Amino acid sequence: MAFGIKFRSLLMGLGVVTLAGTMFAQQTGNVDSLSARGLAKVGSYWCLPEEPELRDRLADLEHLEKRYREARQTVDQLLDQNEQARIRLTQLIELEKKAKEAVAAAQKNPSVRKPSDADLKRLTASIEEVQRSIVPLEKLGTLPPLKLDLVELVNLRIELAIKFFAIRGPAEEIARRYERLRQDQVVQAAMPADEQLGPTKTLQEKRKIFEKVEAIVLDEKLPVAREGKAYRVTALVNDHRPLTFSYVGADEKTVIPQALAEAAGVTASEQSSISKYRVGPGREVEVRAVTIPQLRFGRSAIRDVKAYLLPPEASDIGARLGTGAVPGYRPKLDVNRLQLTILGPFDH
């Protein structure tokens, strides 16, 4: 009797071991199947190996976007202060005009009430104080602190754009791969009930920064910096290399110093046409024609842009962008807000 009980217990024990072994083998098979699809376990998620790197790059993008917003706010505050001071000056000048009219009227008719001499002095002092606080439009952006803040704003925006376009392709590819894996029957069958396919919640949250950055990168209003009298706008060559132009405000060719063009990946062939370009009074140089595959100004990604390379002896004039430099598009400069908008495309 005792032997029978022990034997049955042994069989039951063997059954448990066999069941556990089967479950272990099944779990091992599941892991192998998921691993064979290039997935690795992260917590309760099965993720593609590229996800951690993408998550880190998006976190960097998020940090950069925050810095840009802060710089944008600083620049806007300085521009607003100057604009409000100009409005205030207009109001004070109008008050002064009415005060002088009242004085003139009182001289003809003593019964007319006129402002006191003290009131007139205070009004004059207020006008002079506001005038001192205003930066004239022709100098706006050429003096600190705004000059340095504008440079930082432009640089942050370009850095955001370069990183955004560099990440966008890999992010979209990972999303497509996850979607294919979600439809994969082997993955569906192998996925444990208490686990799930990526992306992780962290990556899902980080990807929300894409919309914020896209709104900045594709904004049609581009911040411009000042260098002397010039307004400087930075474009992207083929969505990954910056190129800064001086906006000329005249119907000129797009010209680029050879060294700057090469740094942006733009080179001329031996067969490129050569023409004369007037740099200044009594000064002409030979320029070589090139075609830039794509030149991006915010939302406007302009293809096959014709430009001309300046020789080293004319590099001092820098890259220039004229109003008619790109057929079908028209630059519009807002000197009050220090922004350049590339309007278009139009029929031409």
C-alpha positions, 0 to 999 in steps of 0.5 A: 500500500505504501509502495503504491502511494509512493509510486503514484506520487512519483508519477505525479511528480514526473508529470509536473516535471514534464509539464514544467519542461514542456512550458519551459521549452515552449517559452524558450521557443517563443524567445527564439522566435521573437529573437529571430525577428530581431527583437530584444526584451526590454521590461515587458516589451519586445523591441527592435534593437534600434529603439534605444538609440532613437529614443536617445536622439529624440530626447536630445531633440526635445532638449534642443526644442526647449532651448529654441523656445526659450531663445524665441521668447527672449528675441520676441520680448526684445522686439515687442519692447522696441515696438511698444516703445515706438507706439508709446512715442507716437502717442506722446508726440500726439499729446505734445502736438495737442498741448502746443495747440492748446498753448497757441489757442490760450494766447489768442483766448485767455479763457482757454485752459492750457497745460502748465510749463511743468506739464510741458517739461514732463511731456518733453522729458518723457518723449526724450526718454522713450526716444533713447530706448528705441532702436531704429529699424535700420539698426535693429538686430545690430546691437547687443543684446538682440544681436547675440540672441538672434544669432543663437536663435538662428543657430538653434533653429538650423541645428533642430532642422538638421537633426529633425531631418536626420531622425525622420527617416529612421523613425519612420522606418522603425514605425513601418517595421513595428507595423509589419511585425504586428501583422506577423503571425509568428510574432503573434503566436510567440508573444507571451500574454503578459508581454507586448510588442514595442515601441515602449511607452517611453518612445511613444511619448518621445515621438510627440516631440516630432510635431513640435519640431516639425512646426518650427522647422517648416515654419515659413517665417525664418529668423534673420540675423544682422551683420552690419547693414545685411540681413542674414538668413540660413538655408539648408542644402539637401536638408542636412548642410547649412548655408547662410546668405545675405538678403540683398533685396534686389533682383540679383543672382544667387552667388556663393563663395566657392569655399562655402559652397564646397563646405555645403556639398555644392561643387561645379563640374569642368563643363559648368558655364562661366559668366561675368558678375559685377561685385561692385563699382569697377569690379568684375569677377568670373563665376561658375554656374552650379545647380543646387539639388535642393535649397530649403527655406523653412516650408519651401524646399526649392529644387534645382536652384541655379547659383554661381560660385564666386572665386576665392578673390571675391569671397569677401562679399559672401553668399547673396540671395536676391529677390528674383534669385529663385524663379517662382518664389519671392522673399519678403523681409519683415524688418520690424520682426526680423523675419524673412518669408519665402513666398511661393511657389508661383507660376513663372 
